[in-house]
């Protein structure tokens, strides 16, 4: 039986608050990813003033290593994930996958959401990750991005 990770290596999600916002604002993505994600402060401002998005800090132990946000589409009730980024110093270790899995578990478990959506540019390398997690491209678009959706089985959460 595998040993569970100690708290210093456990990935968790938590609402961005007075203790974590500076860590989120300081996140950096690799240069090649700048075409696909905005600066973290842009996402924080969107969450604070846009009236729709909710920010989550991705933490590894006590360290903020990433960010994602979520919102419920008022038109169809689907739960959107957006603004996912993992700091460049923590990439290529599966943290992005684990952050999405944790968000799906959190939002389907406590939030009761079953239908999820996200969008990305067709050339975004993260596309492979989203498809591997079960998201399916629908033919819908959001600006220059394709939309992918996932329905979570209620018995899984």
Secondary structure, DSSP 8 states (H G I E B T S, - for coil): ------GGG-EEEEE--TTTHHHHHT----GGGTTTS--HHHHHHHHHHSSS-EEEEEEETTEEEEEEEEEE-TTT--EEEEEEEE-GGG-SSSHHHHHHHHHHHHHHHTS---EEEEEEETT-TTHHHHHHTT-EEEEEEETTEEEEEEE--TTT-
